[in-house]
Amino acid sequence: MTPQQWTSPDQVAATLHRRWSSGLYLTAAAQNLPFDPIGIPLKGPIAADATRHYEQARKWAESWAPGRHPHLRIQMKTIGGRNNTPSNTIPERVWIDTRENLWAVLGVGTQVDLFHDLHTWTAQLDPDLARWMTAHPMKTLQAHAQWQQLVDTVHWIRTNDTGPIYLRQVDVPGVDTKFIETNKGILGELIDHTLPADRIHAGVPKSDFAARYGFLTKPPYVRLRYLGNQPGPFSEITVRANELTAPPLGVRTVFVLENEITYLSLPDVPSAIAILGAGYAAALLRYLPWLANVDLRYWGDIDTHGFAILSQVRRHFPHTRSFLMDRETLLAHRAHWGEEKAQSVETPVHLSSDEAELNRELRLGFYRPHLRLEQERIPIRTVTGALLGL
């Protein structure tokens, strides 16, 4: 073993700090567990090093002099003394015998006192949250500046019906929607720990804080435009999806498009409307069950994402037909080809055989790697001609 491999005081400190960072020392303290002395073995010189690396061995032994480490108990051992080699006493292991000595070695006395104060205060107010703190002391310390507001927010949510209100209506001093959004990670953990299971929508991702804990969420809106037979003074309206319970009067055909300019410029079509999907058509259209009773056309980009969205729409409405999403359209507009920066990871299963084959060709780069034809690049004369052919 070379002198570079001998254990230094800094290495022992680093080992202790790694254990401290795991929270295990504070958890044991919060549980009032008896303190078991901590022993850390030291790698040091052997007998031959006393002559071969004398100066390094001397400096190493001095680095472990008891006077330099008042909070450590240093266990010694004797090396050498055989075959005419001199005997020497060197450190073999260091011990920390008390919790107070451990805090001193780590230099964390202020953090320990802070955690103790927070834990004591919380235990008097809410023993259940105090148990969470015991299991997660480092997370508690990271959130110490907001701890009172966090506890108050958990209490408010636990004692109020969240069903008819938005997060904006949480009434806790010093807490607003920005605070909740910033601290939703630890808030979610605290609420999951304390809220009854029937008030947690476990299937909702933790990132969707409002929906997970039963608050009202921003309603989805449908933006639609009349393509013909406009029934009133408005050519275009935006309405809450759950309030659009029936098709607009006289509508027999519905076009769903992802691109706003294409949506706005779509030519007149009798008894038809256009709906702007804006990249999440499937999630939006599921609120409109009456689409099952109209001629539904989906028009997206000719790329892997476009076919993935088409498949999603068709999962809800199997009668959906694609519009200008075929090989003939793709090959007729080579001058307008572009690049799909990242292909969809989804495997669409609700495609016709022709659509599935074209999607496969796009994935394999049959015509060009990462090929896409964006819908807004298709000339309006092509669109008008396709509409006349319906």
N, C-alpha and C positions, 0 to 999 in steps of 0.2 A: 504494500500500500504506500502510495506516495504522500508527501506532506499536504498536497492539494486535496487529498481525500479525507483528511482528518476533520472531525466535526468542530466547527467554529461556534462561538456564542450566537452569531447572527443566524446560523442555520437552525439552532435550537429555537431561537425566537420566532423564526419563520414557521417552524413546525407548530408551535403553540398558537401562532396567529391563524394558521389554517384551521385548526380545531376550533378556535374562538369564532371564526367566521361562519362555521357550520351551525352555531347557536347552541351546541351541546353543553357548554359550560354554563351559560345563562339559564338554560332549561333546567339543569340540575339544581342550580341555586334557587330558582323560582319554586321548585318542588320541595325545597328544604331537605334535599338528600344529603346524607353524610358525605363529607369530602374524602375521596380516596386519593392518597398521595400519588402524584404523577411522576413516573420515572422515565427518563429518556437516556438510552445508552449512547455512549460517545465512542466514535472511532478515533483512535489515537496511535501514537508510535508504538512499535514493538521494541524489544531489547536491542536489536541490532541497530535501530535508528538512533540510539543514544550516542553512537560514535559516527554513524554514516550521515545522519542529518542532525547533528548535535544542536546547531544554532536554531534551526526551525523547531526542533522538539522543545527547546528551552522556551522559546517565544510562545509556542502553543500552550505549554503548561502554565506560563504566566497569564495567558489570556483567560485561564480558568481559575485564577487565584480567588479564594473565597472572599477576600476583601472587595473584589470587583463585582461580586454577585451576592449582595446581602440577603436576597430573598430566595436563594437557591441553597439546597444542601448538596454538597459535592462529595460523592462517594469515591474513595481512592482505591487503587490497587498497586501492587508491586510488580515491576517487570525486571528481568535480568537476574543476576545473582548466581548464574550457573556458568560453567566452563570459563571461569575467570572474567566474566562480564560483570560490570558494576550493576548493582541493584538501584532502581529508581522508583519513586512513588509518583504515580500520575493519576489524573482523573479518569474514572471508569464510567460513571453515570451521574446525572444530575437529578435531584428530586425537588419537587415543590410540595410542601407538606400542608399548606393551608390555602383556603380560598383567597384570603387576603393577600398572601404572597403571590398567588397566581395573577390577581388583578394588578399587583405592583409590577410584576415581570412584564405583563402585557401592556401596561400603561393605559388601562381602560377604566380606571376608577370612576371618572366622570360619567362614562356611558353606563356603567353598572348602577350608579346612583340614579341616573335618569330612568333606566328601565325599572328599577325598584319602585321609584315614585309613581311612574305610570301604572305599573302592575298593581300596586297597593290601592291607588285611586280607583282603578277599573274594577278590582275585586269587590270593593265596597258597593259599587254601583251596579255591576253586572258580572257575577261570578262566571257565567258562561263565556263571556268575551275574555275574561281573565285566563280561562283555560286555553283559549286560542292563543293568547299572548305567550303563555308558557311554552307552547309547542312551536311558536314562530317568533322568538325574541328579536332576531335581526331585522325581520320585516317591521316589527313594532318600532324599533329604533330608527329605521329609515323613515318612518312616518310620524316621528315624535312631534314635529311641529304642528301637524294637523290632527293629532290623536283625539282631542276633545271633540272636534267637529265630526270626525269619523264615527266616534261612538254615538254622538247625538243623532247623526244621520241614520245609523242603524236602528236606534231606538224609535225614531220617527217613522221609518218605513215599517217596522215591526208592529207599531200600534195604530197605523192608519191603513185604510182601504186604498190601495193604489189603482184599482181598476178604473175608476172614472176620472183620473187626473193624469196630467203630463208631469215629467220631471221638473219642469219649470215651476210647478206648484208645491214642491217640497218646501216646507216652512221651518227652516232651522237657521238660527243666527249664524252668520258667517259662511253659509253654504248657498251656492247657486249652481246652475247647470254646468258652468265651467269647472267648478270645484269637483262636482261628481264625475264629469268626463275625465278630468286630470287624474283622479284617484279611483277610477272604476275598478282597477285591478285588485287593490287591497279591499276596497268596499265590497266587491263581489265575494271575496273570500270570507269576510266577516259576516255578510248576509247569508251566504250558503251555510255557514256554521250555526247561525242562530235562528233563521227563519224556518217555520214549519215547511215540510217538504211539499205540501199541497199548495204552497204559495210560490213555488219556484218552478218555472217552466224549463225543466232540465234539458229538453231537446233543443232549446235555443242557445246559440253560442254565447259564451260569456262576454264577447265583445259587444253584443247587442243588449246593453244593460237594461234599458227601459223594458223591452219585450220580455226579458228573462224574469223580471220581478213584477210583471203585471201592470206596468204603467201604460198609458195610452202612447202610441207611437205615431209618427207622422203618417197620415193616410196617403195611400197611393192615388195619384191623379191621372186621369185619362185626358189626353189632348187630342181632339179630333177636328177634322175639317170636312165640310160638305163639298163633294165633288160635283154635285148636281142636285136639282130639286131642293134648293135651300128653303126650309120651312118657316124661317123667321128672319129677324133682322141681323142675325149673326152668322157669318160664314165659318167661323171657327170658335170652339168653346173648350174650356178646361173644366173638368168636373171630377168630384171624388168618385173613385172607381166603384165603391160599394153603393153609391147612389144612382149609378147608371144601370138600373136593373132591367131595362128593356132596350131594344135597338131604337134609335131615333126613327121617327115616323117615316115610312116609305123606303127605308134602307133595305136593300137586298144583297148588296155586295160590300165587303169591307176589305180594304187594303191595309196591311201593317208594314210600315217602313221604319228603318233604323236611322236614316239620314234626314236631318231637318230640312235642308234645302230641297232635297228630292220630294219630301212630304209636302212642302209649300208649293212646289212647282208642278205637281202632278196634274195633268190635264183633266178637263171635265169628263165625268163618267156618270151617266144617268143612274139614279137610285143608289148611289154609292157614297161612302165616306172613307177617309184615310185616317189611320191612327198612328201616332208617332210612338214607336217602341223604344227608341233611344238606347238600345243596347241591352234592355232587359224585358223584351216583349213577353217572354213566357211567364215571368213573374207578374207582369201587369195583366195579361189577358185572362189569367185564371179567375180574376174577379168578375168576369163578364160571361156568365154561362150561356147567355143568349147567342153568342157567336157560333154555337153549335147549329143554329138554325139559319145561318146566312152563308152566302158564297164567300169563304174566307181565303184571302190570298196573302201570302207572306213574300216580301221582297227584301232581301238582304244582299250584302256583298257576296260575290262568288269567291269565297275563301273558306278555310276550315272553320272559322268562327261563325260565318254566315250559315253554314250547313248545321253547325251545332245548335244555333238558335232556332233554325227551322225545325230541327228534330224535337227541341223542347216544346215549341208551340204545338207541334203535331201530337205530342204526348197527351196534351190536354184536349186537342181538337183534331182527331184523326183525319177529318175530311179536308184539312188545310191543303191548298195547292200552292206551289211556289210560282213566282213570277219573275221571268228573266234571270233564272238561276240555272241555266243549262249549258251544255257544251257548245251548242251552236252560237249562243250569245257570247260566250267567252272567246271562241276562235274568231268571231267576226269583229272583235274589237282589240286586236293585238296592239294597236298603237296606243291604247289606253291602259295597258297592263301595268300593274304596280307590284309592290312587294309587301307581303304579310310578315311583319317583323318577328312575331312569335306565333306559331301555330297553336290551335286549341288542343288541350290535352284530353278533351272529352271524346268518347267514341260514340257518335250519333247512331241510334238504332232505329229511329223513325224516319227513314228516308226511303224513297222509291229506289228501284234497282239502278236507274240511270243516275239519280242524284248520288247514290252511294258510290257508284263507279267513278263519277267525276270527283267526288271528295277524296277517294283513294288516290286518284291521279295527282291531285293537288298535294296530298301529303308526301307522295313519292317524288315530287318534282318532275312529273312526266313531261311537262311542257317547259317549265322553268322552275328552279328552286324558289320556294316560298311565294309562288304566284298568287296574285289576287286581282280581281277586277271590282273596283268600288262602284256602287250603284250610281253615284253622282257623276261618274265618268262616261256613262252610257248616254249617247246623244238623245235629245228629246224626241227626234223623229223616230228613233227606234222604239222609244216608250210609247209614242202615239200610235205607231203601227201595231204594237203588241196589244194595246188596249182595244183597238178596232177589231182585232181578231178574237176577242173574248166572246 
